[in-house]
Amino acid sequence: MLHWLFDNVSIVIKMAGLKTGYYDRDYFRTLSRKCWLVGIMLFLIYCVKVLRKTYTDESDLKVAAVNKMTVRQVKENLQIICKLRRDY
């Protein structure tokens, strides 16, 4: 959201031809790019956490399969985990 906000501010400054000292178009464009980079990095961290969770879920599923799950239930749960991994 901040990326789009600062990008729009830099576009408005360019269209209006404003020079407001320190806060010129290049400042807002740089700020916009930094926010974009932070957003991409946060999404990457989120994806890695979800993938790690799927691996722990798979290991928990294997333990549960030995005790009380049927083969059909194990296959269905593994398909759900595989679909989630493919999505990320």
PDB file of N, CA, C and O in Angstrom:
ATOM      1  N   MET A   1       0.822  -1.177   0.000  1.00  0.00           N
ATOM      2  CA  MET A   1       0.000   0.000   0.000  1.00  0.00           C
ATOM      3  C   MET A   1       0.876   1.254   0.000  1.00  0.00           C
ATOM      4  O   MET A   1       0.604   2.214  -0.721  1.00  0.00           O
ATOM      5  N   LEU A   2       1.923   1.232   0.813  1.00  0.00           N
ATOM      6  CA  LEU A   2       2.808   2.398   0.868  1.00  0.00           C
ATOM      7  C   LEU A   2       3.523   2.613  -0.462  1.00  0.00           C
ATOM      8  O   LEU A   2       3.787   3.750  -0.854  1.00  0.00           O
ATOM      9  N   HIS A   3       3.834   1.519  -1.153  1.00  0.00           N
ATOM     10  CA  HIS A   3       4.467   1.637  -2.471  1.00  0.00           C
ATOM     11  C   HIS A   3       3.587   2.463  -3.399  1.00  0.00           C
ATOM     12  O   HIS A   3       4.062   3.400  -4.041  1.00  0.00           O
ATOM     13  N   TRP A   4       2.299   2.114  -3.470  1.00  0.00           N
ATOM     14  CA  TRP A   4       1.403   2.837  -4.367  1.00  0.00           C
ATOM     15  C   TRP A   4       1.195   4.274  -3.911  1.00  0.00           C
ATOM     16  O   TRP A   4       1.082   5.172  -4.745  1.00  0.00           O
ATOM     17  N   LEU A   5       1.145   4.506  -2.621  1.00  0.00           N
ATOM     18  CA  LEU A   5       0.964   5.856  -2.103  1.00  0.00           C
ATOM     19  C   LEU A   5       2.131   6.758  -2.508  1.00  0.00           C
ATOM     20  O   LEU A   5       1.922   7.838  -3.060  1.00  0.00           O
ATOM     21  N   PHE A   6       3.351   6.313  -2.234  1.00  0.00           N
ATOM     22  CA  PHE A   6       4.509   7.137  -2.558  1.00  0.00           C
ATOM     23  C   PHE A   6       4.733   7.252  -4.064  1.00  0.00           C
ATOM     24  O   PHE A   6       5.222   8.272  -4.548  1.00  0.00           O
ATOM     25  N   ASP A   7       4.372   6.202  -4.802  1.00  0.00           N
ATOM     26  CA  ASP A   7       4.473   6.265  -6.258  1.00  0.00           C
ATOM     27  C   ASP A   7       3.505   7.309  -6.808  1.00  0.00           C
ATOM     28  O   ASP A   7       3.863   8.077  -7.701  1.00  0.00           O
ATOM     29  N   ASN A   8       2.288   7.340  -6.282  1.00  0.00           N
ATOM     30  CA  ASN A   8       1.323   8.339  -6.726  1.00  0.00           C
ATOM     31  C   ASN A   8       1.747   9.751  -6.345  1.00  0.00           C
ATOM     32  O   ASN A   8       1.522  10.689  -7.109  1.00  0.00           O
ATOM     33  N   VAL A   9       2.349   9.913  -5.187  1.00  0.00           N
ATOM     34  CA  VAL A   9       2.841  11.243  -4.786  1.00  0.00           C
ATOM     35  C   VAL A   9       3.934  11.700  -5.742  1.00  0.00           C
ATOM     36  O   VAL A   9       3.964  12.867  -6.132  1.00  0.00           O
ATOM     37  N   SER A  10       4.834  10.797  -6.125  1.00  0.00           N
ATOM     38  CA  SER A  10       5.898  11.192  -7.053  1.00  0.00           C
ATOM     39  C   SER A  10       5.328  11.548  -8.425  1.00  0.00           C
ATOM     40  O   SER A  10       5.841  12.446  -9.093  1.00  0.00           O
ATOM     41  N   ILE A  11       4.272  10.852  -8.850  1.00  0.00           N
ATOM     42  CA  ILE A  11       3.646  11.174 -10.134  1.00  0.00           C
ATOM     43  C   ILE A  11       2.968  12.532 -10.075  1.00  0.00           C
ATOM     44  O   ILE A  11       3.059  13.310 -11.025  1.00  0.00           O
ATOM     45  N   VAL A  12       2.293  12.824  -8.979  1.00  0.00           N
ATOM     46  CA  VAL A  12       1.633  14.131  -8.832  1.00  0.00           C
ATOM     47  C   VAL A  12       2.674  15.238  -8.815  1.00  0.00           C
ATOM     48  O   VAL A  12       2.455  16.293  -9.412  1.00  0.00           O
ATOM     49  N   ILE A  13       3.787  15.027  -8.155  1.00  0.00           N
ATOM     50  CA  ILE A  13       4.854  16.034  -8.127  1.00  0.00           C
ATOM     51  C   ILE A  13       5.398  16.261  -9.530  1.00  0.00           C
ATOM     52  O   ILE A  13       5.670  17.396  -9.919  1.00  0.00           O
ATOM     53  N   LYS A  14       5.556  15.181 -10.287  1.00  0.00           N
ATOM     54  CA  LYS A  14       6.066  15.312 -11.655  1.00  0.00           C
ATOM     55  C   LYS A  14       5.056  16.064 -12.526  1.00  0.00           C
ATOM     56  O   LYS A  14       5.435  16.939 -13.305  1.00  0.00           O
ATOM     57  N   MET A  15       3.780  15.722 -12.394  1.00  0.00           N
ATOM     58  CA  MET A  15       2.755  16.370 -13.220  1.00  0.00           C
ATOM     59  C   MET A  15       2.616  17.853 -12.882  1.00  0.00           C
ATOM     60  O   MET A  15       2.404  18.678 -13.770  1.00  0.00           O
ATOM     61  N   ALA A  16       2.733  18.188 -11.603  1.00  0.00           N
ATOM     62  CA  ALA A  16       2.567  19.578 -11.179  1.00  0.00           C
ATOM     63  C   ALA A  16       3.854  20.378 -11.356  1.00  0.00           C
ATOM     64  O   ALA A  16       3.837  21.608 -11.330  1.00  0.00           O
ATOM     65  N   GLY A  17       4.961  19.678 -11.536  1.00  0.00           N
ATOM     66  CA  GLY A  17       6.231  20.369 -11.696  1.00  0.00           C
ATOM     67  C   GLY A  17       6.719  21.000 -10.413  1.00  0.00           C
ATOM     68  O   GLY A  17       7.373  22.043 -10.448  1.00  0.00           O
ATOM     69  N   LEU A  18       6.419  20.395  -9.289  1.00  0.00           N
ATOM     70  CA  LEU A  18       6.780  20.950  -7.993  1.00  0.00           C
ATOM     71  C   LEU A  18       8.208  20.591  -7.616  1.00  0.00           C
ATOM     72  O   LEU A  18       8.678  19.488  -7.897  1.00  0.00           O
ATOM     73  N   LYS A  19       8.875  21.506  -6.996  1.00  0.00           N
ATOM     74  CA  LYS A  19      10.172  21.264  -6.362  1.00  0.00           C
ATOM     75  C   LYS A  19      10.045  21.810  -4.951  1.00  0.00           C
ATOM     76  O   LYS A  19      10.053  23.021  -4.732  1.00  0.00           O
ATOM     77  N   THR A  20       9.927  20.891  -3.994  1.00  0.00           N
ATOM     78  CA  THR A  20       9.691  21.325  -2.622  1.00  0.00           C
ATOM     79  C   THR A  20      10.918  21.089  -1.764  1.00  0.00           C
ATOM     80  O   THR A  20      10.800  20.615  -0.634  1.00  0.00           O
ATOM     81  N   GLY A  21      12.060  21.404  -2.266  1.00  0.00           N
ATOM     82  CA  GLY A  21      13.278  21.259  -1.474  1.00  0.00           C
ATOM     83  C   GLY A  21      13.709  19.814  -1.364  1.00  0.00           C
ATOM     84  O   GLY A  21      13.941  19.153  -2.376  1.00  0.00           O
ATOM     85  N   TYR A  22      13.819  19.316  -0.136  1.00  0.00           N
ATOM     86  CA  TYR A  22      14.324  17.963   0.117  1.00  0.00           C
ATOM     87  C   TYR A  22      13.358  16.902  -0.398  1.00  0.00           C
ATOM     88  O   TYR A  22      13.782  15.851  -0.879  1.00  0.00           O
ATOM     89  N   TYR A  23      12.074  17.174  -0.298  1.00  0.00           N
ATOM     90  CA  TYR A  23      11.069  16.188  -0.695  1.00  0.00           C
ATOM     91  C   TYR A  23      10.717  16.367  -2.165  1.00  0.00           C
ATOM     92  O   TYR A  23       9.628  16.840  -2.490  1.00  0.00           O
ATOM     93  N   ASP A  24      11.619  15.996  -3.044  1.00  0.00           N
ATOM     94  CA  ASP A  24      11.333  16.091  -4.463  1.00  0.00           C
ATOM     95  C   ASP A  24      10.871  14.739  -5.005  1.00  0.00           C
ATOM     96  O   ASP A  24      10.677  13.795  -4.239  1.00  0.00           O
ATOM     97  N   ARG A  25      10.700  14.647  -6.293  1.00  0.00           N
ATOM     98  CA  ARG A  25      10.161  13.442  -6.930  1.00  0.00           C
ATOM     99  C   ARG A  25      11.057  12.232  -6.698  1.00  0.00           C
ATOM    100  O   ARG A  25      10.561  11.135  -6.441  1.00  0.00           O
ATOM    101  N   ASP A  26      12.357  12.417  -6.786  1.00  0.00           N
ATOM    102  CA  ASP A  26      13.286  11.289  -6.616  1.00  0.00           C
ATOM    103  C   ASP A  26      13.216  10.709  -5.206  1.00  0.00           C
ATOM    104  O   ASP A  26      13.367   9.501  -5.023  1.00  0.00           O
ATOM    105  N   TYR A  27      12.990  11.554  -4.222  1.00  0.00           N
ATOM    106  CA  TYR A  27      12.872  11.075  -2.842  1.00  0.00           C
ATOM    107  C   TYR A  27      11.678  10.137  -2.704  1.00  0.00           C
ATOM    108  O   TYR A  27      11.795   9.059  -2.121  1.00  0.00           O
ATOM    109  N   PHE A  28      10.524  10.550  -3.242  1.00  0.00           N
ATOM    110  CA  PHE A  28       9.329   9.724  -3.119  1.00  0.00           C
ATOM    111  C   PHE A  28       9.427   8.468  -3.976  1.00  0.00           C
ATOM    112  O   PHE A  28       8.905   7.419  -3.598  1.00  0.00           O
ATOM    113  N   ARG A  29      10.079   8.561  -5.110  1.00  0.00           N
ATOM    114  CA  ARG A  29      10.252   7.372  -5.954  1.00  0.00           C
ATOM    115  C   ARG A  29      11.162   6.362  -5.266  1.00  0.00           C
ATOM    116  O   ARG A  29      10.898   5.160  -5.314  1.00  0.00           O
ATOM    117  N   THR A  30      12.228   6.832  -4.627  1.00  0.00           N
ATOM    118  CA  THR A  30      13.114   5.941  -3.876  1.00  0.00           C
ATOM    119  C   THR A  30      12.386   5.321  -2.694  1.00  0.00           C
ATOM    120  O   THR A  30      12.539   4.131  -2.418  1.00  0.00           O
ATOM    121  N   LEU A  31      11.603   6.120  -2.004  1.00  0.00           N
ATOM    122  CA  LEU A  31      10.818   5.621  -0.875  1.00  0.00           C
ATOM    123  C   LEU A  31       9.804   4.578  -1.342  1.00  0.00           C
ATOM    124  O   LEU A  31       9.567   3.583  -0.656  1.00  0.00           O
ATOM    125  N   SER A  32       9.219   4.807  -2.489  1.00  0.00           N
ATOM    126  CA  SER A  32       8.261   3.854  -3.058  1.00  0.00           C
ATOM    127  C   SER A  32       8.940   2.523  -3.368  1.00  0.00           C
ATOM    128  O   SER A  32       8.389   1.463  -3.074  1.00  0.00           O
ATOM    129  N   ARG A  33      10.100   2.571  -3.944  1.00  0.00           N
ATOM    130  CA  ARG A  33      10.828   1.340  -4.282  1.00  0.00           C
ATOM    131  C   ARG A  33      11.270   0.586  -3.033  1.00  0.00           C
ATOM    132  O   ARG A  33      11.256  -0.645  -3.018  1.00  0.00           O
ATOM    133  N   LYS A  34      11.656   1.299  -2.000  1.00  0.00           N
ATOM    134  CA  LYS A  34      12.031   0.637  -0.743  1.00  0.00           C
ATOM    135  C   LYS A  34      10.828  -0.059  -0.120  1.00  0.00           C
ATOM    136  O   LYS A  34      10.953  -1.173   0.389  1.00  0.00           O
ATOM    137  N   CYS A  35       9.665   0.586  -0.154  1.00  0.00           N
ATOM    138  CA  CYS A  35       8.457  -0.043   0.382  1.00  0.00           C
ATOM    139  C   CYS A  35       8.086  -1.276  -0.427  1.00  0.00           C
ATOM    140  O   CYS A  35       7.643  -2.278   0.133  1.00  0.00           O
ATOM    141  N   TRP A  36       8.264  -1.207  -1.744  1.00  0.00           N
ATOM    142  CA  TRP A  36       7.998  -2.366  -2.596  1.00  0.00           C
ATOM    143  C   TRP A  36       8.918  -3.520  -2.217  1.00  0.00           C
ATOM    144  O   TRP A  36       8.468  -4.661  -2.113  1.00  0.00           O
ATOM    145  N   LEU A  37      10.195  -3.237  -2.011  1.00  0.00           N
ATOM    146  CA  LEU A  37      11.160  -4.268  -1.644  1.00  0.00           C
ATOM    147  C   LEU A  37      10.816  -4.885  -0.293  1.00  0.00           C
ATOM    148  O   LEU A  37      10.894  -6.103  -0.135  1.00  0.00           O
ATOM    149  N   VAL A  38      10.439  -4.073   0.671  1.00  0.00           N
ATOM    150  CA  VAL A  38      10.053  -4.590   1.988  1.00  0.00           C
ATOM    151  C   VAL A  38       8.810  -5.473   1.865  1.00  0.00           C
ATOM    152  O   VAL A  38       8.729  -6.518   2.511  1.00  0.00           O
ATOM    153  N   GLY A  39       7.851  -5.067   1.049  1.00  0.00           N
ATOM    154  CA  GLY A  39       6.649  -5.861   0.844  1.00  0.00           C
ATOM    155  C   GLY A  39       6.952  -7.209   0.223  1.00  0.00           C
ATOM    156  O   GLY A  39       6.398  -8.225   0.644  1.00  0.00           O
ATOM    157  N   ILE A  40       7.823  -7.234  -0.775  1.00  0.00           N
ATOM    158  CA  ILE A  40       8.217  -8.500  -1.415  1.00  0.00           C
ATOM    159  C   ILE A  40       8.941  -9.396  -0.425  1.00  0.00           C
ATOM    160  O   ILE A  40       8.705 -10.603  -0.395  1.00  0.00           O
ATOM    161  N   MET A  41       9.818  -8.823   0.385  1.00  0.00           N
ATOM    162  CA  MET A  41      10.552  -9.633   1.361  1.00  0.00           C
ATOM    163  C   MET A  41       9.606 -10.204   2.419  1.00  0.00           C
ATOM    164  O   MET A  41       9.763 -11.356   2.821  1.00  0.00           O
ATOM    165  N   LEU A  42       8.630  -9.421   2.874  1.00  0.00           N
ATOM    166  CA  LEU A  42       7.665  -9.920   3.859  1.00  0.00           C
ATOM    167  C   LEU A  42       6.809 -11.046   3.273  1.00  0.00           C
ATOM    168  O   LEU A  42       6.498 -12.014   3.966  1.00  0.00           O
ATOM    169  N   PHE A  43       6.432 -10.923   2.006  1.00  0.00           N
ATOM    170  CA  PHE A  43       5.660 -11.991   1.373  1.00  0.00           C
ATOM    171  C   PHE A  43       6.504 -13.252   1.231  1.00  0.00           C
ATOM    172  O   PHE A  43       5.993 -14.359   1.406  1.00  0.00           O
ATOM    173  N   LEU A  44       7.782 -13.100   0.919  1.00  0.00           N
ATOM    174  CA  LEU A  44       8.672 -14.253   0.814  1.00  0.00           C
ATOM    175  C   LEU A  44       8.811 -14.949   2.161  1.00  0.00           C
ATOM    176  O   LEU A  44       8.808 -16.178   2.226  1.00  0.00           O
ATOM    177  N   ILE A  45       8.933 -14.181   3.227  1.00  0.00           N
ATOM    178  CA  ILE A  45       9.003 -14.769   4.573  1.00  0.00           C
ATOM    179  C   ILE A  45       7.715 -15.516   4.893  1.00  0.00           C
ATOM    180  O   ILE A  45       7.754 -16.603   5.470  1.00  0.00           O
ATOM    181  N   TYR A  46       6.576 -14.942   4.525  1.00  0.00           N
ATOM    182  CA  TYR A  46       5.292 -15.603   4.752  1.00  0.00           C
ATOM    183  C   TYR A  46       5.224 -16.935   3.995  1.00  0.00           C
ATOM    184  O   TYR A  46       4.776 -17.940   4.546  1.00  0.00           O
ATOM    185  N   CYS A  47       5.664 -16.939   2.744  1.00  0.00           N
ATOM    186  CA  CYS A  47       5.643 -18.172   1.946  1.00  0.00           C
ATOM    187  C   CYS A  47       6.539 -19.242   2.553  1.00  0.00           C
ATOM    188  O   CYS A  47       6.159 -20.412   2.598  1.00  0.00           O
ATOM    189  N   VAL A  48       7.704 -18.864   3.013  1.00  0.00           N
ATOM    190  CA  VAL A  48       8.616 -19.831   3.634  1.00  0.00           C
ATOM    191  C   VAL A  48       7.994 -20.411   4.903  1.00  0.00           C
ATOM    192  O   VAL A  48       8.109 -21.609   5.160  1.00  0.00           O
ATOM    193  N   LYS A  49       7.336 -19.566   5.693  1.00  0.00           N
ATOM    194  CA  LYS A  49       6.676 -20.068   6.910  1.00  0.00           C
ATOM    195  C   LYS A  49       5.569 -21.060   6.577  1.00  0.00           C
ATOM    196  O   LYS A  49       5.420 -22.077   7.255  1.00  0.00           O
ATOM    197  N   VAL A  50       4.793 -20.770   5.537  1.00  0.00           N
ATOM    198  CA  VAL A  50       3.727 -21.693   5.142  1.00  0.00           C
ATOM    199  C   VAL A  50       4.319 -23.013   4.666  1.00  0.00           C
ATOM    200  O   VAL A  50       3.799 -24.079   4.996  1.00  0.00           O
ATOM    201  N   LEU A  51       5.393 -22.952   3.897  1.00  0.00           N
ATOM    202  CA  LEU A  51       6.028 -24.189   3.419  1.00  0.00           C
ATOM    203  C   LEU A  51       6.600 -24.996   4.581  1.00  0.00           C
ATOM    204  O   LEU A  51       6.487 -26.222   4.600  1.00  0.00           O
ATOM    205  N   ARG A  52       7.202 -24.328   5.530  1.00  0.00           N
ATOM    206  CA  ARG A  52       7.706 -25.046   6.715  1.00  0.00           C
ATOM    207  C   ARG A  52       6.561 -25.706   7.469  1.00  0.00           C
ATOM    208  O   ARG A  52       6.700 -26.829   7.954  1.00  0.00           O
ATOM    209  N   LYS A  53       5.439 -25.017   7.569  1.00  0.00           N
ATOM    210  CA  LYS A  53       4.283 -25.578   8.257  1.00  0.00           C
ATOM    211  C   LYS A  53       3.774 -26.824   7.536  1.00  0.00           C
ATOM    212  O   LYS A  53       3.352 -27.785   8.181  1.00  0.00           O
ATOM    213  N   THR A  54       3.811 -26.815   6.202  1.00  0.00           N
ATOM    214  CA  THR A  54       3.347 -27.999   5.476  1.00  0.00           C
ATOM    215  C   THR A  54       4.250 -29.196   5.739  1.00  0.00           C
ATOM    216  O   THR A  54       3.766 -30.326   5.804  1.00  0.00           O
ATOM    217  N   TYR A  55       5.536 -28.973   5.890  1.00  0.00           N
ATOM    218  CA  TYR A  55       6.439 -30.096   6.181  1.00  0.00           C
ATOM    219  C   TYR A  55       6.202 -30.639   7.588  1.00  0.00           C
ATOM    220  O   TYR A  55       6.263 -31.851   7.798  1.00  0.00           O
ATOM    221  N   THR A  56       5.935 -29.766   8.547  1.00  0.00           N
ATOM    222  CA  THR A  56       5.627 -30.278   9.888  1.00  0.00           C
ATOM    223  C   THR A  56       4.274 -30.985   9.898  1.00  0.00           C
ATOM    224  O   THR A  56       4.096 -31.986  10.592  1.00  0.00           O
ATOM    225  N   ASP A  57       3.317 -30.458   9.122  1.00  0.00           N
ATOM    226  CA  ASP A  57       2.019 -31.130   9.019  1.00  0.00           C
ATOM    227  C   ASP A  57       2.169 -32.521   8.403  1.00  0.00           C
ATOM    228  O   ASP A  57       1.504 -33.471   8.819  1.00  0.00           O
ATOM    229  N   GLU A  58       3.048 -32.626   7.411  1.00  0.00           N
ATOM    230  CA  GLU A  58       3.272 -33.924   6.773  1.00  0.00           C
ATOM    231  C   GLU A  58       3.895 -34.916   7.750  1.00  0.00           C
ATOM    232  O   GLU A  58       3.509 -36.085   7.777  1.00  0.00           O
ATOM    233  N   SER A  59       4.843 -34.463   8.540  1.00  0.00           N
ATOM    234  CA  SER A  59       5.452 -35.383   9.507  1.00  0.00           C
ATOM    235  C   SER A  59       4.452 -35.777  10.592  1.00  0.00           C
ATOM    236  O   SER A  59       4.445 -36.925  11.036  1.00  0.00           O
ATOM    237  N   ASP A  60       3.603 -34.833  11.027  1.00  0.00           N
ATOM    238  CA  ASP A  60       2.548 -35.164  11.987  1.00  0.00           C
ATOM    239  C   ASP A  60       1.540 -36.141  11.388  1.00  0.00           C
ATOM    240  O   ASP A  60       1.018 -37.019  12.077  1.00  0.00           O
ATOM    241  N   LEU A  61       1.280 -35.974  10.112  1.00  0.00           N
ATOM    242  CA  LEU A  61       0.356 -36.872   9.435  1.00  0.00           C
ATOM    243  C   LEU A  61       0.902 -38.296   9.382  1.00  0.00           C
ATOM    244  O   LEU A  61       0.155 -39.260   9.548  1.00  0.00           O
ATOM    245  N   LYS A  62       2.193 -38.421   9.153  1.00  0.00           N
ATOM    246  CA  LYS A  62       2.806 -39.755   9.112  1.00  0.00           C
ATOM    247  C   LYS A  62       2.719 -40.435  10.476  1.00  0.00           C
ATOM    248  O   LYS A  62       2.496 -41.642  10.558  1.00  0.00           O
ATOM    249  N   VAL A  63       2.894 -39.668  11.531  1.00  0.00           N
ATOM    250  CA  VAL A  63       2.778 -40.241  12.876  1.00  0.00           C
ATOM    251  C   VAL A  63       1.333 -40.647  13.146  1.00  0.00           C
ATOM    252  O   VAL A  63       1.085 -41.711  13.714  1.00  0.00           O
ATOM    253  N   ALA A  64       0.386 -39.818  12.749  1.00  0.00           N
ATOM    254  CA  ALA A  64      -1.022 -40.131  12.967  1.00  0.00           C
ATOM    255  C   ALA A  64      -1.468 -41.304  12.105  1.00  0.00           C
ATOM    256  O   ALA A  64      -2.350 -42.066  12.500  1.00  0.00           O
ATOM    257  N   ALA A  65      -0.865 -41.450  10.937  1.00  0.00           N
ATOM    258  CA  ALA A  65      -1.252 -42.545  10.040  1.00  0.00           C
ATOM    259  C   ALA A  65      -0.918 -43.892  10.642  1.00  0.00           C
ATOM    260  O   ALA A  65      -1.650 -44.860  10.438  1.00  0.00           O
ATOM    261  N   VAL A  66       0.163 -43.969  11.371  1.00  0.00           N
ATOM    262  CA  VAL A  66       0.558 -45.232  11.976  1.00  0.00           C
ATOM    263  C   VAL A  66      -0.451 -45.651  13.032  1.00  0.00           C
ATOM    264  O   VAL A  66      -0.732 -46.840  13.182  1.00  0.00           O
ATOM    265  N   ASN A  67      -0.988 -44.706  13.752  1.00  0.00           N
ATOM    266  CA  ASN A  67      -1.853 -45.028  14.880  1.00  0.00           C
ATOM    267  C   ASN A  67      -3.314 -45.252  14.507  1.00  0.00           C
ATOM    268  O   ASN A  67      -3.866 -46.310  14.808  1.00  0.00           O
ATOM    269  N   LYS A  68      -3.959 -44.268  13.850  1.00  0.00           N
ATOM    270  CA  LYS A  68      -5.406 -44.367  13.768  1.00  0.00           C
ATOM    271  C   LYS A  68      -6.039 -43.886  12.471  1.00  0.00           C
ATOM    272  O   LYS A  68      -7.259 -43.732  12.435  1.00  0.00           O
ATOM    273  N   MET A  69      -5.295 -43.642  11.417  1.00  0.00           N
ATOM    274  CA  MET A  69      -5.891 -43.149  10.179  1.00  0.00           C
ATOM    275  C   MET A  69      -5.938 -44.254   9.130  1.00  0.00           C
ATOM    276  O   MET A  69      -5.103 -45.157   9.106  1.00  0.00           O
ATOM    277  N   THR A  70      -6.940 -44.150   8.268  1.00  0.00           N
ATOM    278  CA  THR A  70      -7.014 -45.096   7.162  1.00  0.00           C
ATOM    279  C   THR A  70      -6.148 -44.602   6.019  1.00  0.00           C
ATOM    280  O   THR A  70      -5.696 -43.457   6.018  1.00  0.00           O
ATOM    281  N   VAL A  71      -5.923 -45.463   5.056  1.00  0.00           N
ATOM    282  CA  VAL A  71      -5.090 -45.099   3.902  1.00  0.00           C
ATOM    283  C   VAL A  71      -5.757 -43.990   3.101  1.00  0.00           C
ATOM    284  O   VAL A  71      -5.079 -43.092   2.603  1.00  0.00           O
ATOM    285  N   ARG A  72      -7.054 -44.044   2.974  1.00  0.00           N
ATOM    286  CA  ARG A  72      -7.779 -43.017   2.222  1.00  0.00           C
ATOM    287  C   ARG A  72      -7.632 -41.645   2.880  1.00  0.00           C
ATOM    288  O   ARG A  72      -7.417 -40.650   2.188  1.00  0.00           O
ATOM    289  N   GLN A  73      -7.744 -41.584   4.189  1.00  0.00           N
ATOM    290  CA  GLN A  73      -7.596 -40.308   4.897  1.00  0.00           C
ATOM    291  C   GLN A  73      -6.188 -39.752   4.730  1.00  0.00           C
ATOM    292  O   GLN A  73      -6.007 -38.546   4.558  1.00  0.00           O
ATOM    293  N   VAL A  74      -5.196 -40.629   4.782  1.00  0.00           N
ATOM    294  CA  VAL A  74      -3.806 -40.184   4.610  1.00  0.00           C
ATOM    295  C   VAL A  74      -3.609 -39.624   3.214  1.00  0.00           C
ATOM    296  O   VAL A  74      -2.986 -38.574   3.051  1.00  0.00           O
ATOM    297  N   LYS A  75      -4.132 -40.312   2.200  1.00  0.00           N
ATOM    298  CA  LYS A  75      -3.973 -39.834   0.819  1.00  0.00           C
ATOM    299  C   LYS A  75      -4.671 -38.497   0.610  1.00  0.00           C
ATOM    300  O   LYS A  75      -4.131 -37.616  -0.057  1.00  0.00           O
ATOM    301  N   GLU A  76      -5.862 -38.338   1.172  1.00  0.00           N
ATOM    302  CA  GLU A  76      -6.583 -37.068   1.033  1.00  0.00           C
ATOM    303  C   GLU A  76      -5.817 -35.920   1.694  1.00  0.00           C
ATOM    304  O   GLU A  76      -5.707 -34.832   1.129  1.00  0.00           O
ATOM    305  N   ASN A  77      -5.298 -36.169   2.875  1.00  0.00           N
ATOM    306  CA  ASN A  77      -4.534 -35.129   3.572  1.00  0.00           C
ATOM    307  C   ASN A  77      -3.238 -34.810   2.848  1.00  0.00           C
ATOM    308  O   ASN A  77      -2.834 -33.648   2.799  1.00  0.00           O
ATOM    309  N   LEU A  78      -2.583 -35.803   2.292  1.00  0.00           N
ATOM    310  CA  LEU A  78      -1.357 -35.555   1.519  1.00  0.00           C
ATOM    311  C   LEU A  78      -1.650 -34.757   0.253  1.00  0.00           C
ATOM    312  O   LEU A  78      -0.841 -33.924  -0.153  1.00  0.00           O
ATOM    313  N   GLN A  79      -2.792 -35.003  -0.369  1.00  0.00           N
ATOM    314  CA  GLN A  79      -3.165 -34.224  -1.554  1.00  0.00           C
ATOM    315  C   GLN A  79      -3.417 -32.767  -1.195  1.00  0.00           C
ATOM    316  O   GLN A  79      -3.061 -31.870  -1.959  1.00  0.00           O
ATOM    317  N   ILE A  80      -4.019 -32.527  -0.057  1.00  0.00           N
ATOM    318  CA  ILE A  80      -4.244 -31.146   0.401  1.00  0.00           C
ATOM    319  C   ILE A  80      -2.906 -30.448   0.636  1.00  0.00           C
ATOM    320  O   ILE A  80      -2.726 -29.294   0.248  1.00  0.00           O
ATOM    321  N   ILE A  81      -1.978 -31.146   1.266  1.00  0.00           N
ATOM    322  CA  ILE A  81      -0.658 -30.564   1.532  1.00  0.00           C
ATOM    323  C   ILE A  81       0.079 -30.300   0.232  1.00  0.00           C
ATOM    324  O   ILE A  81       0.707 -29.253   0.078  1.00  0.00           O
ATOM    325  N   CYS A  82       0.011 -31.239  -0.707  1.00  0.00           N
ATOM    326  CA  CYS A  82       0.684 -31.043  -2.010  1.00  0.00           C
ATOM    327  C   CYS A  82       0.106 -29.849  -2.756  1.00  0.00           C
ATOM    328  O   CYS A  82       0.853 -29.078  -3.357  1.00  0.00           O
ATOM    329  N   LYS A  83      -1.220 -29.683  -2.725  1.00  0.00           N
ATOM    330  CA  LYS A  83      -1.842 -28.549  -3.401  1.00  0.00           C
ATOM    331  C   LYS A  83      -1.383 -27.231  -2.780  1.00  0.00           C
ATOM    332  O   LYS A  83      -1.108 -26.269  -3.496  1.00  0.00           O
ATOM    333  N   LEU A  84      -1.300 -27.185  -1.467  1.00  0.00           N
ATOM    334  CA  LEU A  84      -0.842 -25.980  -0.789  1.00  0.00           C
ATOM    335  C   LEU A  84       0.606 -25.652  -1.154  1.00  0.00           C
ATOM    336  O   LEU A  84       0.947 -24.487  -1.359  1.00  0.00           O
ATOM    337  N   ARG A  85       1.445 -26.665  -1.234  1.00  0.00           N
ATOM    338  CA  ARG A  85       2.847 -26.434  -1.624  1.00  0.00           C
ATOM    339  C   ARG A  85       2.940 -25.927  -3.043  1.00  0.00           C
ATOM    340  O   ARG A  85       3.735 -25.031  -3.328  1.00  0.00           O
ATOM    341  N   ARG A  86       2.133 -26.488  -3.952  1.00  0.00           N
ATOM    342  CA  ARG A  86       2.172 -26.025  -5.337  1.00  0.00           C
ATOM    343  C   ARG A  86       1.732 -24.578  -5.441  1.00  0.00           C
ATOM    344  O   ARG A  86       2.263 -23.818  -6.251  1.00  0.00           O
ATOM    345  N   ASP A  87       0.756 -24.194  -4.616  1.00  0.00           N
ATOM    346  CA  ASP A  87       0.287 -22.812  -4.646  1.00  0.00           C
ATOM    347  C   ASP A  87       1.373 -21.836  -4.220  1.00  0.00           C
ATOM    348  O   ASP A  87       1.454 -20.719  -4.731  1.00  0.00           O
ATOM    349  N   TYR A  88       2.203 -22.266  -3.282  1.00  0.00           N
ATOM    350  CA  TYR A  88       3.267 -21.364  -2.823  1.00  0.00           C
ATOM    351  C   TYR A  88       4.559 -21.650  -3.532  1.00  0.00           C
ATOM    352  O   TYR A  88       5.565 -20.989  -3.274  1.00  0.00           O
TER     353      TYR A  88
END
